[in-house]
């Protein structure tokens, strides 16, 4: 969860920066800017990279750590939960009109689910899931990097 929490912070910082630079950007424009770094495949590869650097916790059986950290639904769920927690901490994110959420709406519901940050996160997942070549499990970052280097004729 450490990797997912760090990525959640990076994601929210990116959205905040994009909104500050571009005013009231559409979700489509935010998606185009965020997808290279925060589409499901990119999130899984980045989490795998972070977790590989941290090493396998002693309580996790060998082989199981790599299996779990390359499973898209598992990693995405941890990432989404970390984003949700941070949105709740900061009062619900940004509403569609750009104003800061107040944590709860008039209905008493949490406004985090109506925030631009959360709607963008859902869009990133749906677009990634429906893209050609999507897989529920991907190769580890080190395997993917080697394959990309070979495909490019490098190394």
C-alpha positions as semicolon CSV with decimal commas, in nm:
position;residue;x (nm);y (nm);z (nm)
1;X;0,000;0,000;0,000
2;X;0,302;0,228;0,037
3;X;0,353;0,233;-0,341
4;X;-0,017;0,295;-0,408
5;X;-0,027;0,576;-0,152
6;X;0,271;0,746;-0,309
7;X;0,120;0,718;-0,655
8;X;-0,211;0,855;-0,525
9;X;-0,028;1,164;-0,403
10;X;0,146;1,202;-0,739
11;X;-0,185;1,162;-0,922
12;X;-0,367;1,423;-0,713
13;X;-0,072;1,663;-0,746
14;X;-0,077;1,623;-1,125
15;X;-0,450;1,691;-1,146
16;X;-0,411;1,993;-0,916
17;X;-0,125;2,129;-1,127
18;X;-0,313;2,073;-1,455
19;X;-0,621;2,245;-1,319
20;X;-0,413;2,540;-1,196
21;X;-0,236;2,575;-1,532
22;X;-0,539;2,520;-1,752
23;X;-0,826;2,662;-1,553
24;X;-1,136;2,450;-1,593
25;X;-1,002;2,179;-1,823
26;X;-1,249;1,916;-1,936
27;X;-1,222;1,561;-1,808
28;X;-1,121;1,465;-2,164
29;X;-0,826;1,708;-2,160
30;X;-0,723;1,594;-1,812
31;X;-0,747;1,232;-1,930
32;X;-0,515;1,299;-2,225
33;X;-0,260;1,457;-1,991
34;X;-0,285;1,196;-1,713
35;X;-0,315;0,874;-1,916
36;X;0,056;0,826;-1,996
37;X;0,137;0,815;-1,625
38;X;-0,185;0,698;-1,460
39;X;-0,355;0,456;-1,698
40;X;-0,386;0,108;-1,539
41;X;-0,080;-0,038;-1,713
42;X;0,137;0,260;-1,615
43;X;0,018;0,240;-1,252
44;X;0,091;-0,133;-1,231
45;X;0,437;-0,093;-1,383
46;X;0,522;0,198;-1,151
47;X;0,396;0,012;-0,842
48;X;0,595;-0,295;-0,945
49;X;0,905;-0,080;-0,985
50;X;0,860;0,077;-0,640
51;X;0,786;-0,256;-0,472
52;X;1,080;-0,428;-0,643
53;X;1,310;-0,157;-0,505
54;X;1,165;-0,201;-0,154
55;X;1,210;-0,578;-0,159
56;X;0,970;-0,854;-0,067
57;X;0,830;-0,835;0,286
58;X;0,937;-1,143;0,486
59;X;0,575;-1,244;0,553
60;X;0,493;-1,267;0,181
61;X;0,578;-1,602;0,019
62;X;0,837;-1,588;-0,257
63;X;0,669;-1,570;-0,598
64;X;0,341;-1,445;-0,450
65;X;0,461;-1,082;-0,429
66;X;0,540;-1,066;-0,802
67;X;0,210;-1,235;-0,884
68;X;0,005;-0,986;-0,683
69;X;0,188;-0,672;-0,789
70;X;0,135;-0,747;-1,160
71;X;-0,239;-0,818;-1,124
72;X;-0,416;-0,509;-1,261
73;X;-0,738;-0,526;-1,052
74;X;-0,544;-0,573;-0,727
75;X;-0,300;-0,290;-0,788
76;X;-0,566;-0,058;-0,928
77;X;-0,790;-0,125;-0,629
78;X;-0,510;-0,031;-0,387
79;X;-0,435;0,282;-0,592
80;X;-0,804;0,385;-0,613
81;X;-0,851;0,329;-0,238
82;X;-0,547;0,548;-0,168
83;X;-0,685;0,823;-0,397
84;X;-1,024;0,800;-0,226
85;X;-0,865;0,824;0,119
86;X;-0,669;1,134;0,019
87;X;-0,978;1,294;-0,135
88;X;-1,167;1,235;0,190
89;X;-0,878;1,380;0,392
90;X;-0,875;1,698;0,188
91;X;-1,248;1,747;0,185
92;X;-1,375;1,572;-0,125
93;X;-1,162;1,702;-0,411
94;X;-1,284;1,953;-0,669
95;X;-1,645;1,966;-0,779
96;X;-1,716;1,982;-1,150
97;X;-1,740;2,363;-1,137
98;X;-1,391;2,392;-0,989
99;X;-1,483;2,476;-0,630
100;X;-1,335;2,272;-0,348
101;X;-1,562;2,002;-0,215
102;X;-1,681;2,036;0,140
103;X;-1,650;1,668;0,224
104;X;-2,022;1,603;0,228
105;X;-2,305;1,715;0,002
106;X;-2,647;1,833;0,113
107;X;-2,763;1,472;0,096
108;X;-2,497;1,380;0,351
109;X;-2,308;1,170;0,094
110;X;-1,936;1,196;0,051
111;X;-1,858;1,434;-0,236
112;X;-1,534;1,260;-0,323
113;X;-1,721;1,039;-0,571
114;X;-1,845;1,348;-0,759
115;X;-1,503;1,514;-0,778
116;X;-1,313;1,574;-1,099
117;X;-1,026;1,369;-0,959
118;X;-1,248;1,065;-0,899
119;X;-1,434;1,095;-1,229
120;X;-1,100;1,117;-1,410
121;X;-0,972;0,812;-1,223
122;X;-1,278;0,611;-1,331
123;X;-1,229;0,728;-1,689
124;X;-0,860;0,627;-1,686
125;X;-0,953;0,276;-1,569
126;X;-1,237;0,231;-1,817
127;X;-1,029;0,359;-2,110
128;X;-0,737;0,138;-2,009
129;X;-0,959;-0,166;-1,965
130;X;-1,122;-0,120;-2,304
131;X;-0,795;-0,053;-2,490
132;X;-0,657;-0,304;-2,736
133;X;-0,407;-0,537;-2,573
134;X;-0,543;-0,494;-2,218
135;X;-0,453;-0,784;-1,990
136;X;-0,557;-0,851;-1,632
137;X;-0,198;-0,941;-1,551
138;X;0,105;-0,776;-1,702
139;X;0,473;-0,857;-1,709
140;X;0,683;-0,715;-1,428
141;X;0,844;-0,377;-1,497
142;X;1,186;-0,533;-1,542
143;X;1,044;-0,786;-1,792
144;X;0,848;-0,516;-1,976
145;X;1,148;-0,284;-1,995
146;X;1,362;-0,563;-2,140
147;X;1,096;-0,648;-2,396
148;X;1,054;-0,284;-2,496
149;X;1,430;-0,247;-2,536
150;X;1,441;-0,561;-2,754
151;X;1,147;-0,441;-2,965
152;X;1,323;-0,108;-3,018
153;X;1,646;-0,288;-3,113
154;X;1,830;-0,165;-2,803
155;X;2,042;-0,382;-2,577
